[in-house]
Amino acid sequence: MKKIFSFLMLFVFGLMLVSCGDEAESAKLTYVDPSTGEEKVATISPTSDKEAVLNALNLVTANVKEVTTDVKAELEMDMSMEITASGQGTTLSVVTNMNIDYDMYMSETDGIYAEGEMENVSTYMGMKSTTTSTMKMYTDDVYAYTHTKTKTSMFGQAEEEETKEYTTLDDAFGENDMTNMFDFDNVVNGKTNDAIVEEYNVSISNTTAKTIEFKIVMDLADLENMEGLEDTGMDISELPAETKVTYYITYNVETCLPVSAKFDFNDFMNAYANISAAEMKDQGAETASGKGKFIMTLNMSYGDYDIKKLPDDQKSEYVLGDSDSFIEIM
């Protein structure tokens, strides 16, 4: 009995230690009080209180430092969907998984260099197909040069394709590039901070000593005018109005610059999968179900980076292309 009691005490104590370790650390943001000119420090912790959230958002947006360094942006996209239907003793299963990972280095003086890869794996009735693509992109003062290698495997057969194209910078980084989706002003449609906190279910979802993460819950209607949404290939017109999308943006408290932005489209993908399953039932399936996930994350860091350039003697290997954006090629 003593051994059991001792074990339980150790177990409870262990849980207490885990709980203490998981507690979010408060962020401390130094700012100058505009009314007195006095330097002050604000302590910010996770909260759903509207007044506290608004105060924190006002402090962050009022103390943004100017970017004087290069910027590195890392885009990650993880999407999957599974639909299963059965009828007359037969089960149909469709599974697709897509992952995109690319890094972009940007400099006001040296231009842009980007590299990335995409993998798309689909399984239909046990038959698997895989597409993998890698890309490198360079820029000069006028053009963006993209070098893409794609390999497709299906039914035991493999095909490979390699392209080298160039387009103008405006075509490569158009107004609707997917990366525009992550811009805070684009997400909230330029609303004031008061309106943002009032209209969206905004909270401070996490803090560390150096970062503050805001969580914004949006309806589908909030996405309709968002630049870059069309580049994802998503169609929101058929989805239920109650479908939610969650957006997280994290700021560094020393510079008040964003260091991470994330979209959680899981509710969106589950709604889309359920619509597809319902269509299968309409076509005669006895049972049908669907589920999905879709997470997009953009991490940003600031510093001095090596912006790779395409040698002049290799530019003649590239032909004029008609690609709308770097993301669309991926």
WOCOR-V499480 format. One record per residue. N is the residue number from 1. D_FIRST is the distance of its C-alpha to the first C-alpha in Angstrom with 1 decimal. Layout:
n=[N	N]
d_first=[D_FIRST	D_FIRST]
This chain:
n=[1	2	3	4	5	6	7	8	9	10	11	12	13	14	15	16	17	18	19	20	21	22	23	24	25	26	27	28	29	30	31	32	33	34	35	36	37	38	39	40	41	42	43	44	45	46	47	48	49	50	51	52	53	54	55	56	57	58	59	60	61	62	63	64	65	66	67	68	69	70	71	72	73	74	75	76	77	78	79	80	81	82	83	84	85	86	87	88	89	90	91	92	93	94	95	96	97	98	99	100	101	102	103	104	105	106	107	108	109	110	111	112	113	114	115	116	117	118	119	120	121	122	123	124	125	126	127	128	129	130	131	132	133	134	135	136	137	138	139	140	141	142	143	144	145	146	147	148	149	150	151	152	153	154	155	156	157	158	159	160	161	162	163	164	165	166	167	168	169	170	171	172	173	174	175	176	177	178	179	180	181	182	183	184	185	186	187	188	189	190	191	192	193	194	195	196	197	198	199	200	201	202	203	204	205	206	207	208	209	210	211	212	213	214	215	216	217	218	219	220	221	222	223	224	225	226	227	228	229	230	231	232	233	234	235	236	237	238	239	240	241	242	243	244	245	246	247	248	249	250	251	252	253	254	255	256	257	258	259	260	261	262	263	264	265	266	267	268	269	270	271	272	273	274	275	276	277	278	279	280	281	282	283	284	285	286	287	288	289	290	291	292	293	294	295	296	297	298	299	300	301	302	303	304	305	306	307	308	309	310	311	312	313	314	315	316	317	318	319	320	321	322	323	324	325	326	327	328	329	330]
d_first=[0.0	3.8	5.4	5.1	6.2	8.6	9.9	10.6	12.4	14.3	15.2	16.6	18.3	19.8	21.2	22.7	24.4	25.8	27.1	28.8	30.3	31.7	33.5	37.2	39.2	42.2	45.7	48.3	51.9	54.8	58.0	61.2	61.6	65.0	65.9	65.5	65.5	62.3	59.6	56.3	52.8	51.0	47.3	46.4	43.0	42.0	43.3	45.0	47.0	50.6	52.1	49.7	50.3	54.0	54.1	52.2	54.5	57.6	56.5	55.9	59.2	61.2	60.2	60.7	62.0	64.8	64.0	66.0	64.1	63.7	61.2	58.8	57.6	55.0	55.0	52.2	52.3	49.7	50.8	49.8	50.4	49.5	51.3	50.6	52.9	53.2	55.9	57.6	54.9	55.2	52.9	54.3	52.2	53.6	51.5	52.9	51.4	53.3	52.5	54.9	54.5	57.3	58.1	61.2	62.6	65.2	67.6	70.5	72.7	71.5	70.8	67.9	66.2	63.6	61.8	59.4	58.2	57.4	55.7	56.0	54.3	55.1	54.1	56.1	55.4	53.9	56.8	56.0	58.3	57.7	59.8	59.2	61.5	61.8	64.1	65.7	67.8	70.2	72.6	75.8	77.9	78.9	76.8	73.3	73.1	70.3	69.6	67.5	66.2	64.8	63.5	63.0	61.5	61.9	62.2	62.1	65.0	64.9	67.4	67.7	69.7	70.5	72.4	73.8	75.0	76.0	76.4	77.3	74.6	75.0	74.3	71.3	69.7	71.0	70.1	67.6	65.6	62.0	60.9	62.7	60.0	57.5	59.9	58.5	61.9	62.5	59.1	59.8	63.6	64.7	63.3	62.8	59.3	59.5	60.3	57.6	54.8	56.3	57.0	54.0	50.4	50.1	46.9	45.7	43.0	42.0	43.0	42.6	44.2	47.4	47.4	47.5	46.9	48.6	47.8	50.7	50.4	53.8	55.4	57.6	60.7	59.7	60.2	63.6	65.6	63.3	65.2	63.8	62.0	64.6	64.0	60.6	62.3	60.2	62.0	60.5	63.1	61.4	57.9	56.5	57.3	53.7	52.7	51.2	51.5	49.3	50.9	49.1	51.1	49.8	51.9	51.8	52.0	54.3	57.0	56.1	56.9	54.9	52.7	51.2	52.1	50.3	51.1	48.5	50.5	47.6	48.5	52.1	51.3	49.2	52.1	54.6	52.5	52.2	56.0	56.6	54.3	56.2	59.5	58.3	57.5	61.0	62.4	60.8	57.2	55.0	51.9	51.8	49.3	49.3	47.2	48.1	47.4	49.8	49.0	51.7	51.0	53.6	52.4	55.0	55.4	58.3	60.0	62.7	62.6	64.9	66.9	68.2	71.7	73.6	76.4	79.8	81.0	78.2	78.9	81.7	79.1	77.9	79.6	79.8	77.0	76.4	72.6	71.6	68.6	66.4	63.4	65.4	66.1	62.4]
